[in-house]
Amino acid sequence: MLEEHVQRWYAQGVQLGVQQGIERGIEQGIQRGIERGMERGIEQGQQKEKRRDVLTILEIRFGELPVSLVEQINVITDIELLAYYLKQAILSDSLSAFQQLFTDTQLSLKPRH
């Protein structure tokens, strides 16, 4: 009789432990998902802001921009590259000089086969 109680308590303890482990795992998974989502959202916001800054500086300095250049800048996701282009937008003597630098940089970044 005592042995049956011990076995039942043991089984209940194991079941409770498994249930608590699953709950903790789910909570941790949700927390990690939230954190990753927030990090990704912040990163995307920084990318968008940098792209906008590059385009704004170019437009202020040189007027209306070619649609193709705007489209190319709007797909860049590398924050460091966007920071580089922001500096170049400020330092370039002309829009054509910036476009040449931009084209050269983009070509150098393409993978070679």
C-alpha positions in Angstrom: 0.0 0.0 0.0 2.7 2.4 0.9 4.6 1.4 -2.2 1.6 2.3 -4.3 1.4 5.7 -2.7 5.1 6.3 -3.3 4.8 5.3 -6.9 1.7 7.5 -7.4 3.5 10.5 -5.7 6.6 9.9 -7.8 4.5 9.8 -11.0 2.7 13.0 -10.0 6.0 14.6 -9.2 7.4 13.7 -12.6 4.3 14.9 -14.4 4.4 18.2 -12.5 8.1 18.6 -13.2 7.5 17.9 -16.9 4.6 20.4 -17.0 6.6 23.1 -15.2 9.5 22.5 -17.6 7.3 22.9 -20.6 5.8 26.1 -19.2 9.2 27.5 -18.5 10.4 26.6 -22.0 7.4 28.2 -23.6 7.9 31.4 -21.4 11.6 31.6 -22.4 10.8 31.0 -26.0 8.2 33.8 -26.0 10.6 36.1 -24.2 13.4 35.4 -26.7 11.0 35.9 -29.6 10.0 39.3 -28.2 13.6 40.3 -27.7 14.6 39.3 -31.2 11.6 41.1 -32.6 12.4 44.3 -30.8 16.1 44.1 -31.9 15.0 43.5 -35.5 12.6 46.4 -35.3 15.2 48.7 -33.9 17.7 47.6 -36.6 15.1 48.2 -39.3 14.4 51.7 -37.9 18.0 52.6 -37.9 18.4 51.4 -41.5 15.4 53.4 -42.6 16.7 56.5 -40.8 20.1 56.3 -42.4 18.7 55.8 -45.9 16.5 58.8 -45.4 19.4 60.9 -44.1 21.5 60.0 -47.2 18.7 60.8 -49.6 17.9 64.1 -47.7 21.5 65.3 -47.8 21.8 64.5 -51.5 18.5 66.2 -52.3 19.3 69.3 -50.3 22.7 69.6 -52.0 21.9 68.5 -55.6 18.2 68.8 -56.1 15.9 66.1 -57.5 17.5 62.7 -57.5 17.3 60.0 -60.1 14.6 57.4 -59.2 17.1 54.6 -59.9 19.5 56.0 -57.3 16.8 56.4 -54.7 15.7 52.8 -55.3 19.2 51.5 -55.0 19.8 53.3 -51.7 16.4 52.2 -50.3 17.4 48.5 -50.5 20.7 48.9 -48.6 20.5 47.2 -45.1 24.2 47.6 -44.0 24.3 50.4 -41.4 28.0 50.9 -41.8 27.7 51.2 -45.6 24.8 53.7 -45.2 27.0 55.7 -42.7 29.8 55.7 -45.4 27.3 56.9 -48.0 26.0 59.6 -45.7 29.6 61.0 -45.3 30.1 60.8 -49.1 26.8 62.6 -49.7 28.2 65.5 -47.6 31.7 65.5 -49.1 30.9 64.8 -52.8 31.4 67.8 -55.1 28.5 66.8 -57.4 25.7 64.3 -57.7 27.6 62.6 -60.6 30.7 62.2 -58.3 28.5 60.6 -55.6 26.8 58.3 -58.2 30.2 57.2 -59.5 31.5 56.5 -56.0 28.2 54.7 -55.3 28.4 52.6 -58.4 32.1 51.7 -57.8 31.3 50.7 -54.2 28.3 48.6 -55.2 30.4 46.8 -57.9 33.2 46.1 -55.4 30.6 44.5 -53.0 29.1 42.1 -55.6 30.3 38.5 -55.1 32.7 37.4 -57.8 32.1 33.9 -59.4 
